[in-house]
Amino acid sequence: RLERPGGGAGGGEASSDSIGSSVYSQGSLSSVTSEVSVSSSIAAEEVGGGSELCGIGLTFLKAKAQGFPIKRVKERSPAELEGTLRPKDVVIGIDGVSLNGKSMQQLAKLMMGPPASTAKIEVLPGGTGAPRVVELIRHRS
């Protein structure tokens, strides 16, 4: 269910340990070298919420010890509209759940939610310092 260059679906599961990966919580991201995509429809199936789930517009790098570094903030997404999240910030928790030891698929499930729901993201700015909590309202952009 992983997208590969050329649009084909992969036949197996990939862990964040075996492939450098990113997850795009606002929808589908085409796979490129060293990235794995989890589309919102796959996350919705896994969460059990149908296809009505959406995210906050962040792309992540492979997990570090304390969480997932932000790779990109999507334009016009809840994350960009909030204004303080930046690449290299590290997300360490979502809605009170620690990301320590979580897989990319688990991250995708936590990021997704119904439109207009609130996501409380715990972030280490620049990957260091004191964590702060950012509240984002999920919507499709």
C-alpha positions as CSV (number, residue, x, y, z in Angstrom):
1,R,0.0,0.0,0.0
2,L,3.0,2.3,-0.2
3,E,3.2,4.5,-3.3
4,R,6.3,4.1,-5.4
5,P,7.7,6.3,-8.2
6,G,5.5,5.6,-11.3
7,G,2.3,5.3,-9.2
8,G,2.5,1.5,-8.5
9,A,1.6,0.2,-5.0
10,G,4.1,-1.7,-3.0
11,G,3.2,-5.1,-1.8
12,G,4.6,-5.0,1.7
13,E,5.0,-2.9,4.8
14,A,8.0,-0.7,5.3
15,S,9.2,0.4,8.7
16,S,10.8,3.7,9.4
17,D,14.0,1.7,10.4
18,S,14.4,0.2,6.9
19,I,13.5,3.2,4.7
20,G,14.2,6.9,5.1
21,S,10.7,8.1,5.1
22,S,8.2,10.9,5.4
23,V,4.5,11.0,6.0
24,Y,2.3,13.7,4.6
25,S,-0.6,14.3,6.9
26,Q,-2.7,16.4,4.6
27,G,-3.2,13.8,1.8
28,S,-1.1,11.9,-0.7
29,L,2.5,12.8,-1.4
30,S,4.2,11.1,-4.4
31,S,7.0,9.0,-3.4
32,V,10.5,10.0,-4.3
33,T,13.9,8.7,-3.4
34,S,14.1,7.7,0.3
35,E,10.5,8.8,1.0
36,V,7.4,6.7,1.8
37,S,3.9,8.1,1.5
38,V,0.9,7.3,3.6
39,S,-2.2,8.8,1.9
40,S,-5.1,10.1,3.9
41,S,-7.3,7.3,2.5
42,I,-5.0,4.6,3.8
43,A,-4.7,6.4,7.2
44,A,-8.5,6.7,7.2
45,E,-8.9,2.9,6.6
46,E,-6.5,2.1,9.4
47,V,-8.1,4.6,11.8
48,G,-11.6,3.3,10.8
49,G,-13.0,6.8,10.1
50,G,-13.8,6.4,6.4
51,S,-12.5,8.9,3.9
52,E,-13.6,12.0,5.8
53,L,-10.3,12.4,7.7
54,C,-7.9,15.2,7.0
55,G,-4.6,16.4,8.4
56,I,-2.6,19.6,9.3
57,G,-0.2,19.9,6.3
58,L,3.1,18.7,7.6
59,T,5.7,16.4,5.9
60,F,8.1,14.6,8.3
61,L,11.5,13.1,8.1
62,K,12.5,9.7,9.5
63,A,12.0,9.5,13.3
64,K,14.8,10.7,15.6
65,A,15.2,9.7,19.2
66,Q,12.7,12.2,20.6
67,G,10.2,12.5,17.7
68,F,9.7,13.4,14.0
69,P,11.5,16.3,12.5
70,I,9.3,18.5,10.2
71,K,10.5,18.4,6.6
72,R,8.0,20.7,5.0
73,V,4.9,22.9,5.9
74,K,2.3,22.8,3.1
75,E,1.1,26.1,1.7
76,R,-2.4,27.2,2.9
77,S,-2.5,24.3,5.4
78,P,-3.5,24.6,9.1
79,A,0.2,24.4,10.0
80,E,1.2,27.2,7.7
81,L,-1.8,29.4,8.8
82,E,-0.8,28.9,12.4
83,G,2.6,30.5,11.5
84,T,5.2,29.2,13.9
85,L,6.0,25.6,12.7
86,R,9.2,25.4,10.7
87,P,11.3,22.7,9.0
88,K,13.7,21.1,11.6
89,D,11.2,21.6,14.4
90,V,10.6,18.2,16.0
91,V,7.1,17.0,16.8
92,I,7.3,14.9,20.0
93,G,3.6,14.5,20.8
94,I,0.1,14.7,19.4
95,D,-3.0,15.2,21.5
96,G,-1.0,14.1,24.6
97,V,0.4,10.9,23.0
98,S,4.2,10.7,22.9
99,L,5.8,9.9,19.5
100,N,8.8,8.2,21.1
101,G,9.1,4.8,19.4
102,K,6.2,5.4,17.0
103,S,6.3,4.3,13.4
104,M,5.4,6.5,10.4
105,Q,2.1,4.7,10.1
106,Q,1.3,5.4,13.8
107,L,2.2,9.0,13.2
108,A,-0.2,9.2,10.3
109,K,-3.1,7.8,12.4
110,L,-2.4,10.4,15.1
111,M,-2.2,13.3,12.7
112,M,-5.4,12.5,10.9
113,G,-8.9,13.5,12.2
114,P,-12.3,14.8,11.2
115,P,-12.4,18.2,9.5
116,A,-12.6,21.0,12.1
117,S,-11.2,18.9,14.9
118,T,-8.3,20.2,17.0
119,A,-4.8,18.7,16.9
120,K,-2.6,19.6,19.9
121,I,1.0,19.3,18.6
122,E,3.9,19.2,21.0
123,V,7.0,20.7,19.3
124,L,10.7,21.2,20.1
125,P,11.6,24.3,18.1
126,G,14.7,23.5,16.1
127,G,14.8,20.1,17.8
128,T,16.1,21.6,21.1
129,G,15.0,23.7,24.0
130,A,11.7,23.7,25.9
131,P,8.7,22.0,24.2
132,R,5.7,24.1,23.3
133,V,2.1,23.1,22.3
134,V,0.5,24.4,19.1
135,E,-3.2,23.9,18.5
136,L,-4.3,23.4,14.9
137,I,-7.7,23.0,13.4
138,R,-7.7,20.2,10.8
139,H,-9.0,21.1,7.3
140,R,-8.5,20.2,3.7
141,S,-6.4,22.6,1.8
